[in-house]
Amino acid sequence: MKYDIAIIGGGIIGGALAYKLSEKYQFEIVVVDKEEEPNQHQTGRNSGIIHSGVYYPENSLKSKNCINGYKQLVQFLEEHNLTYKITGKLIAAANESEFSELDRLFKNAQNVGLGVQYLTKNEICEIDPNLTIPRGFFVEETGLVDYSQVLNRLIDISSDNGVDFIFGTSINDIEENSNKYSLSTNEKSIQAKYIINCAGLQCDRVYELLTGQNSPVRILPFKGEYFEVSPDLYQSDIPVYPVPNPDFPFLGVHLTPMIDGSLKVGPNAVLSFDREGYDGFEVKVADVLDIVSNKAIYKLIKDYKTIVLKEMLKQKSKNFFEKKVKKYWSRFSTSEINGYSCGIRAQATENGELLSDFRIETFDRQVHVLNAPSPAATSCLAIADTIVEKLNGIIK
């Protein structure tokens, strides 16, 4: 099977890229994914928030792609009649120690052009009387969506445009000759002139398979757990996010109404010893070896030992988890939990540090997406544009 472009990974980035390329160009395109069906990993296991870009430094890739991606995503949802809702979001300071970071985020939001306004304690209580927050601000550009539906529609449109999607197929080996790559899979051989690595949790390993080089990044998998409670407990559809630790690349445990009407509280952020271990505590030897050989994990523990301990307690102790949530929402109780879900974040590290920004690199006739955690789902169409720019730079 011969193609111009092979995309490895059929998550929302790979799907958005296939959509963009098939809408604008006449390439022969194939998307290869090892799973039997889409939405098995980060795309189908997230908070379902359409993010605004409030947290990310101005001119960073996350900021630019999130703000652009938000606009493109909303337009896509409208054009294709997909269910979504723009609700806005409350960013909440639990006490005075968080006011300065709250103010920094507010200023950053203004600098990147977002619609924000401070709310008084009384205005916050109008959202829900059980919000025990002394100060916060409202961000207009936030919404709710089911990203699984978004990916399914991207796949449908791309397929109609002639893109081949091959699921249940793993890449085992690669050869290069006559300006073409030959990919050996468990099913068939695929030839392509150009390859795009959108493999998410496995992107560093795919990089090494395709290039024969050591990956410049290593993935540290962090599991985030969500607990579902009755939506009757919360009198709004506005998500509530605590002020995050500015030095830690996670947004904290938030209160998230879902587009399907359910209500979730989470996530925590704890190391996963299996990159794809969603069913309880699972261990995969290869993943453990990658973790213990990664300098970033030791630096993370050293620099943020208190935060790491708290995240572990959130996982192991429901009482501790409840205490953290009650800092801003008094109605929460672990006795109200009636459901559970989790996802695993593909967090890239480099030289012993957690990468804070998106990372997209080229090698020969390949483009590699090496760090695309949240807000990648919101940003997917803009990230696809960025990949296309990279691809145009290497097309001969």
C-alpha positions as CSV (number, residue, x, y, z in Angstrom):
1,M,0.0,0.0,0.0
2,K,1.6,3.3,-1.2
3,Y,0.8,6.7,0.2
4,D,2.3,10.2,0.3
5,I,1.8,10.6,4.0
6,A,1.5,8.1,6.8
7,I,0.2,9.5,10.2
8,I,1.0,7.2,13.1
9,G,-1.6,7.7,15.9
10,G,-5.3,8.1,15.3
11,G,-6.1,10.3,18.4
12,I,-7.4,13.8,18.1
13,I,-4.1,15.3,16.8
14,G,-3.8,12.6,14.2
15,G,-7.4,13.0,13.3
16,A,-7.3,16.8,13.1
17,L,-4.2,16.5,10.9
18,A,-5.8,14.1,8.5
19,Y,-8.8,16.4,8.3
20,K,-6.7,19.5,7.6
21,L,-4.5,17.8,5.0
22,S,-7.4,16.1,3.2
23,E,-9.4,19.4,3.0
24,K,-6.5,21.4,1.5
25,Y,-4.3,19.0,-0.5
26,Q,-4.5,16.1,-2.8
27,F,-2.2,13.8,-0.9
28,E,-2.7,10.1,-0.5
29,I,-2.9,9.7,3.3
30,V,-3.1,6.8,5.7
31,V,-3.7,7.0,9.5
32,V,-2.4,3.9,11.4
33,D,-3.3,3.2,15.0
34,K,-2.6,0.1,17.1
35,E,-5.9,0.2,18.8
36,E,-9.0,-1.6,17.4
37,E,-11.1,1.6,17.6
38,P,-10.5,5.3,18.3
39,N,-10.8,7.2,21.6
40,Q,-9.0,4.7,23.7
41,H,-6.5,7.0,25.3
42,Q,-6.2,10.8,26.0
43,T,-8.9,11.8,23.5
44,G,-11.5,9.7,25.2
45,R,-10.3,10.1,28.7
46,N,-10.3,13.8,29.6
47,S,-12.4,16.5,31.3
48,G,-14.2,17.5,28.2
49,I,-13.3,21.2,28.6
50,I,-12.9,23.6,25.8
51,H,-9.9,25.6,27.2
52,S,-9.3,29.3,26.8
53,G,-5.5,29.6,27.1
54,V,-5.6,31.5,30.4
55,Y,-2.7,29.7,32.0
56,Y,0.0,29.7,29.3
57,P,2.7,32.4,28.8
58,E,2.0,34.8,26.0
59,N,3.6,33.7,22.7
60,S,4.2,30.2,23.9
61,L,3.0,27.4,21.6
62,K,0.4,26.4,24.1
63,S,-1.0,29.9,24.3
64,K,-1.0,30.6,20.5
65,N,-2.4,27.2,19.6
66,C,-5.0,27.1,22.4
67,I,-6.4,30.5,21.6
68,N,-6.4,29.8,17.8
69,G,-7.6,26.3,18.4
70,Y,-10.5,27.5,20.6
71,K,-11.8,29.6,17.7
72,Q,-11.3,26.9,15.1
73,L,-12.9,24.2,17.3
74,V,-16.0,26.3,18.1
75,Q,-16.4,27.0,14.4
76,F,-16.0,23.3,13.6
77,L,-18.6,22.3,16.2
78,E,-21.0,24.8,14.7
79,E,-20.5,23.8,11.1
80,H,-20.9,20.1,11.9
81,N,-23.8,20.4,14.4
82,L,-21.9,18.8,17.3
83,T,-23.2,19.3,20.8
84,Y,-21.2,21.8,22.9
85,K,-21.9,24.6,25.3
86,I,-19.9,27.8,26.1
87,T,-20.2,28.2,29.9
88,G,-17.2,30.2,31.0
89,K,-15.0,29.1,33.9
90,L,-14.4,30.3,37.4
91,I,-10.8,30.3,38.6
92,A,-10.9,30.3,42.4
93,A,-8.4,31.3,45.0
94,A,-9.1,29.3,48.2
95,N,-7.3,31.8,50.5
96,E,-5.1,34.9,50.5
97,S,-2.0,33.0,49.8
98,E,-3.3,32.3,46.3
99,F,-4.3,35.9,45.5
100,S,-1.0,37.0,43.9
101,E,-1.1,34.0,41.5
102,L,-4.7,34.7,40.8
103,D,-3.8,38.2,39.9
104,R,-0.9,37.1,37.7
105,L,-3.3,34.7,35.8
106,F,-5.8,37.5,35.4
107,K,-3.2,39.8,33.9
108,N,-2.0,37.1,31.6
109,A,-5.5,36.5,30.4
110,Q,-5.9,40.2,29.6
111,N,-2.6,40.2,27.8
112,V,-3.7,37.4,25.4
113,G,-7.1,39.0,24.8
114,L,-9.4,36.9,26.9
115,G,-12.7,38.1,28.4
116,V,-12.2,38.1,32.1
117,Q,-13.7,39.8,35.2
118,Y,-13.2,39.5,38.9
119,L,-16.1,38.2,41.0
120,T,-16.9,39.1,44.5
121,K,-17.7,36.5,47.1
122,N,-21.4,37.2,46.7
123,E,-21.2,36.9,42.9
124,I,-19.4,33.6,43.3
125,C,-22.2,32.3,45.6
126,E,-24.7,33.1,42.9
127,I,-23.0,30.5,40.8
128,D,-23.5,27.9,43.6
129,P,-24.1,28.7,47.3
130,N,-21.7,26.0,48.3
131,L,-18.7,27.6,46.7
132,T,-16.6,28.8,49.7
133,I,-14.3,31.1,47.7
134,P,-13.2,34.5,48.9
135,R,-12.0,35.6,45.5
136,G,-11.9,34.5,41.9
137,F,-12.3,35.6,38.3
138,F,-14.5,34.5,35.5
139,V,-13.2,33.5,32.0
140,E,-15.7,33.8,29.2
141,E,-13.9,31.6,26.7
142,T,-14.5,28.1,28.2
143,G,-16.9,25.4,27.2
144,L,-18.0,21.8,27.4
145,V,-17.7,19.2,24.7
146,D,-17.3,15.4,24.1
147,Y,-13.9,15.1,22.3
148,S,-14.7,11.5,21.3
149,Q,-17.5,12.9,19.2
150,V,-15.1,15.5,17.7
151,L,-12.6,12.8,16.8
152,N,-15.3,10.6,15.3
153,R,-16.5,13.5,13.1
154,L,-12.9,14.3,12.0
155,I,-12.4,10.6,11.0
156,D,-15.7,10.6,9.1
157,I,-14.9,13.7,7.1
158,S,-11.4,12.7,6.4
159,S,-12.5,9.2,5.3
160,D,-15.0,10.9,2.9
161,N,-12.1,12.9,1.6
162,G,-10.2,9.7,0.8
163,V,-8.0,9.2,3.9
164,D,-7.5,5.5,4.9
165,F,-7.8,4.8,8.6
166,I,-6.2,1.5,9.6
167,F,-6.9,0.5,13.2
168,G,-5.6,-2.5,15.1
169,T,-2.2,-2.1,13.3
170,S,1.1,-1.7,15.0
171,I,4.3,-0.5,13.4
172,N,7.1,-3.0,13.9
173,D,9.9,-1.8,11.7
174,I,10.9,0.8,9.1
175,E,13.2,0.8,6.1
176,E,14.1,3.7,3.9
177,N,14.9,3.5,0.2
178,S,14.4,5.6,-2.9
179,N,13.0,8.5,-0.9
180,K,10.3,6.3,0.5
181,Y,9.7,4.7,3.9
182,S,8.5,1.2,4.1
183,L,6.7,0.5,7.4
184,S,6.3,-3.1,8.4
185,T,3.2,-3.8,10.5
186,N,1.5,-6.7,12.1
187,E,-1.0,-6.6,9.1
188,K,0.7,-5.3,5.9
189,S,3.5,-3.2,4.5
190,I,2.9,0.5,4.1
191,Q,5.0,2.8,1.9
192,A,5.0,6.5,2.4
193,K,7.1,9.5,1.4
194,Y,6.5,11.3,4.7
195,I,5.6,10.2,8.2
196,I,4.0,12.2,11.0
197,N,4.3,10.8,14.5
198,C,1.2,11.6,16.6
199,A,1.5,8.6,18.9
200,G,0.8,10.4,22.2
201,L,1.8,8.1,25.1
202,Q,4.2,6.2,22.8
203,C,5.6,9.2,20.8
204,D,9.1,8.9,22.2
205,R,9.3,5.2,21.3
206,V,7.9,5.8,17.9
207,Y,10.5,8.5,17.4
208,E,13.3,6.1,18.1
209,L,11.8,3.4,15.9
210,L,11.4,5.8,13.0
211,T,14.7,7.7,13.3
212,G,17.1,5.1,14.8
213,Q,18.1,7.9,17.2
214,N,17.6,8.5,20.9
215,S,14.4,10.5,21.5
216,P,15.2,14.1,22.7
217,V,12.3,13.6,25.2
218,R,11.1,10.8,27.4
219,I,7.4,10.4,28.4
220,L,6.5,10.3,32.1
221,P,2.9,9.0,32.3
222,F,0.7,10.6,34.9
223,K,-2.6,9.1,35.8
224,G,-5.5,11.5,36.5
225,E,-8.5,10.1,38.4
226,Y,-12.0,11.6,38.3
227,F,-14.8,10.9,40.7
228,E,-18.4,11.3,39.5
229,V,-21.1,12.7,41.8
230,S,-24.7,13.6,41.3
231,P,-25.2,16.7,39.2
232,D,-28.0,17.7,41.5
233,L,-25.3,18.7,44.1
234,Y,-24.1,21.6,42.0
235,Q,-26.4,24.4,40.8
236,S,-24.4,25.5,37.7
237,D,-22.8,24.3,34.6
238,I,-19.7,26.5,35.1
239,P,-16.5,24.6,35.7
240,V,-14.5,25.6,38.8
241,Y,-10.7,25.4,38.8
242,P,-8.5,26.2,41.7
243,V,-5.5,28.4,41.3
244,P,-2.8,26.0,40.2
245,N,0.8,25.8,41.4
246,P,2.7,27.9,38.8
247,D,5.7,25.5,39.0
248,F,3.7,22.3,38.6
249,P,2.3,21.4,35.1
250,F,-1.1,20.3,36.3
251,L,-4.2,22.4,37.0
252,G,-5.3,20.8,40.3
253,V,-8.6,19.1,41.3
254,H,-11.5,20.9,39.6
255,L,-15.2,20.7,39.5
256,T,-16.4,19.8,36.0
257,P,-19.9,19.6,34.7
258,M,-19.8,17.3,31.6
259,I,-21.6,17.9,28.3
260,D,-23.7,14.7,29.0
261,G,-25.1,16.2,32.2
262,S,-22.9,14.3,34.6
263,L,-20.6,16.0,37.2
264,K,-17.0,15.0,37.9
265,V,-14.4,16.1,40.5
266,G,-10.7,15.6,39.6
267,P,-8.1,14.9,38.5
268,N,-5.2,14.1,40.8
269,A,-1.8,13.5,39.1
270,V,0.2,10.4,40.1
271,L,2.8,8.4,38.3
272,S,1.4,5.4,36.3
273,F,3.7,2.4,36.1
274,D,1.9,1.4,32.9
275,R,1.5,4.0,30.2
276,E,-1.9,2.5,29.2
277,G,-2.9,1.0,32.6
278,Y,-6.4,2.3,33.2
279,D,-7.7,-0.6,35.3
280,G,-6.5,-0.1,38.8
281,F,-2.9,-0.4,39.8
282,E,-1.1,-1.9,36.8
283,V,2.6,-2.4,36.2
284,K,4.5,-2.9,32.9
285,V,8.2,-3.7,33.2
286,A,9.3,-1.6,30.2
287,D,7.4,1.4,31.5
288,V,8.8,1.1,35.0
289,L,12.3,0.9,33.6
290,D,11.7,4.1,31.6
291,I,10.5,5.8,34.7
292,V,13.4,4.8,37.0
293,S,16.0,5.7,34.3
294,N,14.4,9.2,33.8
295,K,16.3,11.9,35.7
296,A,13.2,14.1,35.7
297,I,11.4,11.8,38.2
298,Y,14.1,12.3,40.8
299,K,14.2,16.1,40.3
300,L,10.4,16.2,40.5
301,I,10.5,14.4,43.9
302,K,13.3,16.5,45.2
303,D,11.9,19.9,44.1
304,Y,8.2,19.2,44.8
305,K,8.2,16.5,47.4
306,T,5.3,18.1,49.3
307,I,3.2,18.3,46.1
308,V,4.1,14.8,45.1
309,L,3.1,13.6,48.6
310,K,-0.2,15.4,48.4
311,E,-1.0,13.9,45.0
312,M,-0.3,10.5,46.4
313,L,-2.5,11.2,49.3
314,K,-5.3,12.3,47.0
315,Q,-5.1,8.9,45.3
316,K,-4.7,6.8,48.5
317,S,-6.9,8.7,50.9
318,K,-10.4,9.8,49.9
319,N,-10.6,11.9,53.1
320,F,-7.6,13.9,52.0
321,F,-9.1,14.2,48.5
322,E,-12.4,15.5,50.1
323,K,-10.5,18.0,52.2
324,K,-8.8,19.5,49.1
325,V,-12.1,19.9,47.2
326,K,-13.9,21.4,50.3
327,K,-11.3,24.2,50.2
328,Y,-13.6,25.7,47.5
329,W,-16.7,23.6,47.3
330,S,-18.2,22.6,50.7
331,R,-20.9,20.3,49.2
332,F,-18.5,17.6,48.2
333,S,-18.3,14.4,50.2
334,T,-16.7,11.1,49.3
335,S,-19.9,9.4,50.3
336,E,-21.5,11.0,47.3
337,I,-19.2,9.4,44.8
338,N,-21.1,7.2,42.4
339,G,-18.6,6.7,39.5
340,Y,-15.0,6.6,38.5
341,S,-12.9,7.2,35.4
342,C,-9.3,8.0,34.7
343,G,-6.9,9.1,32.0
344,I,-3.1,9.1,31.5
345,R,-1.3,12.2,30.5
346,A,1.7,11.9,28.2
347,Q,4.0,14.4,29.9
348,A,7.3,14.8,28.1
349,T,10.6,15.4,29.9
350,E,13.9,16.7,28.6
351,N,17.3,16.9,30.4
352,G,15.6,16.0,33.7
353,E,12.9,18.7,33.4
354,L,9.2,18.5,32.7
355,L,8.4,20.2,29.4
356,S,5.9,23.0,29.9
357,D,5.2,23.8,26.2
358,F,4.2,21.8,23.2
359,R,7.1,20.3,21.3
360,I,6.9,19.5,17.5
361,E,10.2,18.6,15.7
362,T,11.3,17.4,12.3
363,F,13.7,14.7,11.3
364,D,14.6,14.0,7.7
365,R,11.1,13.6,6.1
366,Q,9.3,13.1,9.4
367,V,7.4,15.4,11.8
368,H,7.2,14.3,15.4
369,V,4.7,15.6,18.0
370,L,6.7,15.0,21.1
371,N,4.7,16.9,23.8
372,A,1.0,17.6,23.4
373,P,-0.8,17.2,26.7
374,S,-3.6,19.5,27.7
375,P,-4.8,21.8,26.1
376,A,-4.0,19.7,23.0
377,A,-7.6,18.6,22.5
378,T,-8.9,22.2,22.4
379,S,-5.8,23.1,20.3
380,C,-6.0,20.1,17.9
381,L,-6.9,22.0,14.7
382,A,-4.3,24.7,15.4
383,I,-1.7,22.1,16.2
384,A,-2.6,20.4,12.9
385,D,-1.8,23.8,11.2
386,T,1.5,23.9,12.9
387,I,2.3,20.4,11.8
388,V,1.4,21.2,8.2
389,E,3.8,24.2,8.3
390,K,6.5,21.9,9.5
391,L,5.6,19.4,6.8
392,N,5.7,22.0,4.1
393,G,9.2,22.9,5.2
394,I,10.5,19.4,4.5
395,I,8.5,18.4,1.4
396,K,10.8,18.0,-1.6
